[in-house]
Amino acid sequence: MRNKLIASLWFVFTGLTCAVLFFVALLIWLVTFPFDKKKKILQLFTCAWASLYTYVVPPWRIKIMGREKIRKNATYVVVSNHQSLLDILVIFRLYFHFKWVAKKEAFKIPFIGWNMYLNDYVSLKRGDRESILQMLRKAGKHLQAGSSVFFFPEGTRSASGMVEDFKPGAFELALQHQVPILPIAICGTSDALPKHSLKYHGVKDIFIEVMDEIPYAEFKDSTPAEVASMVQAKIAARVEELKELRQAA
């Protein structure tokens, strides 16, 4: 009963604050539109907005490592494993500029989805070839304009917590636009907020680590599938190491 009450209060708080903070985001968008074409200021506010929902749950003990590896003004294809809906909130704790690639349905969520439109994030309809091509074109334009693009290349949350195979789309873009890949490893969110669960699960350690970037020169002669496999192996190995750190914590 206690855990259900905590979860209910968190969702009520989230719903109420989203309604207010969206209009702050809208005001920021209106004021900055003439001079902030990449929407960096709005992205910074969005990071703070999303992070708020992890700050109010102190039992989610989030440890961030490697933030200093994100080069200022660099343009990356950013990729991460995907364990939980909570991944999205903890990624925003990194406070850097990027455009999400997210499923089309997310853009329909009141306030949150509307803010995704304001940020000019990239929508994708799973299994729809035309949507995939549109996503690649729009994401490519963002890269050309100097905005990093963030993918969960597994395509969906891993039910087991294991890092599943990566789809090649993100790596096609990295090859085409000759930009480095920034891998990020997430561990522990699947325990804090498992797939298909909206309950509070108590004190949980969550690790998020920005790994060393992979320069274009290291994968320029590889196929997208080969790059996907290489990056998946790097992230999967680090996630296993982070699991050991969590157990020792």
Secondary structure as GFF3:
##gff-version 3
##sequence-region A 1 249
A	DSSP	alpha_helix	2	32	.	.	.	ID=ss1
A	DSSP	alpha_helix	40	55	.	.	.	ID=ss2
A	DSSP	beta_strand	60	65	.	.	.	ID=ss3
A	DSSP	three_ten_helix	67	69	.	.	.	ID=ss4
A	DSSP	beta_strand	77	80	.	.	.	ID=ss5
A	DSSP	alpha_helix	86	92	.	.	.	ID=ss6
A	DSSP	beta_strand	98	103	.	.	.	ID=ss7
A	DSSP	three_ten_helix	104	108	.	.	.	ID=ss8
A	DSSP	alpha_helix	112	118	.	.	.	ID=ss9
A	DSSP	beta_strand	122	124	.	.	.	ID=ss10
A	DSSP	alpha_helix	129	145	.	.	.	ID=ss11
A	DSSP	beta_strand	148	151	.	.	.	ID=ss12
A	DSSP	alpha_helix	169	177	.	.	.	ID=ss13
A	DSSP	beta_strand	181	187	.	.	.	ID=ss14
A	DSSP	alpha_helix	189	192	.	.	.	ID=ss15
A	DSSP	beta_strand	204	210	.	.	.	ID=ss16
A	DSSP	three_ten_helix	216	218	.	.	.	ID=ss17
A	DSSP	alpha_helix	224	248	.	.	.	ID=ss18
###
